[in-house]
Amino acid sequence: MTAAPEHSSVDAVDLSSSVALRARGMLGTFSEAGVLHAADVHVAQRLGALCGEADESVLLAVALVVRGVRMGSVRLRLGDVAESVVVDRSDPEAV
C-alpha cells in the first residue's frame, strides 16, 4: 500500500473574490459586497428555479445557508446573520 502524497498536484483555488456577475436583486447586492461567493448565488438560483421559488428573501436565505456550509458550519441561525456576515472587501462604498 502506498502512502498518500503530502501535497496535492492541484493548486488551491482562491475563491475569496468571486462575484456572481449576472446576479440581480439582493443576491447581486450581497455578492457585489463580498458577502456571498458566486457559488453561493448560483446554488440558490438553481434551487429556486428547480422549486419554482422566486422570492428574493428565500433565495438570499438559501445562499446564506450555502455560504455557511462552505465555510464549515452545519446550520444558520437567521437571528445571528447580521453578526456573522462580514464583507470580504475593504471598499466601504461596497456595503
N, C-alpha and C positions, 0 to 999 in steps of 0.2 A: 504494500500500500504506500502511495506517495503522499508526502505532506503537502498541504495547500500552500501556495505561494504567499509570501508576506505582503506583497504589493500587487495589486491588480494591474494588468496591462492597459486597462481603460482608465483614462484620466477622469477625475471627479468633475462634474459639470456645475458651474456656478449658476444657481437658479435665483439669486437674490435680486436681479434686475430685470426679470422677465415681466413685461406688461402685455396684457391682452389688448392688442391694438384695435380689434373690432368690437370690443365690449361697449355697451351703451348703458345709460342709466346708472343706477347705484353700483352695479358690478364694474362698470367702466371707471367711475369715480374712485372706488376703493382700489382698483388695480393701478390707476394712474398715481394714486397717493402712495403706492408701495405696500399697502396692507395685504392685498391679495396678489398671488402669483398667477400667471396666465393659466397654469394647470388647474388652479382652484376655480377660476372663472369658467374654463371650458367644461370641466366636470359638471358644475352647476347648470350651465346652459344645456348640456346634453341630457342630463337627468330631467330638467324641466321640459325639454322637447319630447322625451320619451313618455313622460307622465302627463303631458298636456298642461303643465303649470307655467303661468306667465307672470304671476305676482312677483314683483321685484324684491319685496321683503323676504319672501320664501326662498327665492334664488340666492339672495345675499346670505341668508342663514345657511343654506346648503354649502355655499362657497366658504363660509367661515368654518363650518364643520370639516370640510375637506382640508382647509388650511391647518386646522388643529391637528388632524390626523397626520398630515405631512410633517408637522413639527413635533410629533411624538405623543400627542395626547390621545386619549380614547373617549373623551366626552367634551361637550361645550356647554358651559353654564351661561345662558344668554344674559343673565343679570351681571355677569362679570366681564362681558366682552369689552366694554369701554376701558376697563383697567388692563386688559391683556393685549389689546391691539396696539401695536407700536408701528409707526410709519418708518419704513426702511430707508427713506431718503432724507438727506439733510436740507432739502429745499423747504423752507417754512411756507412758501406760497402753494406747495402741493397739497396741503391739508385744507 
